Amino acid sequence: MPLVRISLDRKFSKETKDIISTSVHQALMQEFNVPHDDYFQIIEELNTSQIKYPESYLGIHHSSEIIFIQIIAALGRSIDQKRRLYKEIAERIERGTEITKNNVFIVLLENAGAENWSFGNGEIQEIKHIKNNII
């Protein structure tokens, strides 16, 4: 049950935003075994002046096409799963939009399990469809 926040320049079209959103969700389904209907995302449109980044960092060039993706998920994925997820997200976005993979900035924030999630009603939900308590 990840929560995804996608922050980007408001200049991008609705179609591009939809492709980015779908790309992230499909990659999460593929690499983290997230169910299809576990689709919680916030798309945050910012003015150009609100987005700060270096032209190059760690040998990776960035431009005004940069997007930021934050994924909050429970602990439990291997480093290989995380590598595959990041790669899959970047490649899907690059295939479907004008954004190149060097401009796809991803951060995964992990928390310690189901007790840290409430999907409504002010309650901790019992998650029975997830194997090994991974959310």
C-alpha positions in Angstrom: 0.0 0.0 0.0 2.4 2.6 -1.0 1.6 6.3 -1.0 3.2 8.1 -4.0 3.8 11.8 -4.3 4.8 13.1 -7.7 6.1 16.6 -7.7 6.7 18.3 -11.1 6.5 21.6 -13.0 2.9 22.6 -13.9 4.1 23.0 -17.5 3.6 19.3 -18.2 0.4 18.2 -19.9 -2.4 16.2 -18.2 -1.5 13.4 -20.6 2.2 13.4 -19.4 1.1 13.5 -15.8 -1.2 10.6 -16.4 1.5 8.6 -18.1 3.9 9.3 -15.2 1.3 8.2 -12.7 0.4 5.0 -14.5 4.1 4.3 -15.1 4.9 4.5 -11.3 1.8 2.3 -10.4 2.6 -0.3 -13.1 6.2 -0.6 -11.9 5.0 -0.9 -8.3 2.7 -3.7 -9.3 5.4 -5.5 -11.2 8.3 -5.1 -8.8 6.7 -4.7 -5.4 3.7 -6.9 -6.0 1.3 -4.1 -5.2 -2.4 -4.9 -6.0 -4.0 -3.1 -8.9 -6.5 -1.2 -6.8 -3.8 -0.1 -4.3 -3.4 3.2 -6.2 -2.9 6.1 -3.9 -1.0 9.1 -5.4 -0.7 12.8 -5.0 0.4 14.8 -8.1 1.8 18.1 -7.0 2.1 20.8 -9.7 4.7 23.5 -8.9 5.7 26.7 -10.5 9.1 26.6 -12.1 10.6 28.8 -9.4 9.6 26.3 -6.7 11.8 23.5 -8.2 15.4 23.6 -7.3 18.1 21.2 -8.5 21.7 21.2 -9.7 22.6 20.9 -13.4 24.7 17.9 -12.5 25.0 15.7 -9.4 26.9 12.4 -9.1 27.6 12.6 -12.8 23.9 12.8 -13.7 22.7 15.7 -15.7 19.4 17.4 -14.8 17.3 19.9 -16.7 14.0 21.7 -16.2 12.2 18.5 -17.1 13.1 17.0 -13.7 10.4 15.3 -11.7 10.5 14.1 -8.1 8.8 10.8 -7.0 8.5 10.0 -3.3 7.2 6.5 -2.5 6.2 5.7 1.1 6.0 1.9 1.7 6.6 -0.6 4.5 9.9 -2.2 5.1 10.7 -5.5 3.6 11.8 -5.2 0.0 15.3 -6.3 -1.0 17.9 -4.0 -2.6 17.4 -5.9 -5.9 13.7 -5.2 -5.8 14.4 -1.5 -5.2 16.9 -1.3 -8.0 14.4 -3.0 -10.4 11.7 -0.6 -9.2 13.7 2.5 -9.8 14.9 1.3 -13.2 11.4 0.3 -14.3 9.8 3.6 -13.2 12.5 5.6 -15.1 12.3 3.5 -18.2 8.5 3.5 -18.4 8.4 7.3 -18.0 11.1 7.8 -20.6 9.3 5.5 -23.1 5.9 7.3 -22.6 6.9 10.9 -22.2 9.4 13.6 -23.2 11.1 13.2 -19.8 14.5 11.4 -20.0 15.4 8.9 -17.2 18.2 11.2 -15.9 15.4 13.6 -14.9 13.5 11.0 -12.8 14.4 11.5 -9.2 13.1 8.8 -6.9 13.2 8.5 -3.1 11.7 5.5 -1.2 10.7 6.2 2.4 10.1 3.0 4.4 8.2 2.6 7.6 7.7 -0.3 9.9 4.5 -1.9 9.0 0.7 -2.0 9.0 0.3 -0.1 12.3 1.6 3.0 10.5 -1.3 3.1 8.0 -4.9 4.0 8.1 -7.0 4.0 5.0 -10.0 5.6 6.7 -12.4 5.4 9.6 -9.6 6.4 11.9 -8.5 2.8 12.2 -5.4 0.7 11.5 -6.5 -1.6 8.7 -6.0 -5.4 8.8 -4.0 -6.1 5.7 -4.7 -9.8 4.7 -4.0 -9.7 1.0 -0.3 -8.8 1.4 2.3 -11.6 1.8 4.8 -11.4 4.6 3.2 -8.2 6.0 4.9 -6.1 3.3 2.8 -3.1 2.4 
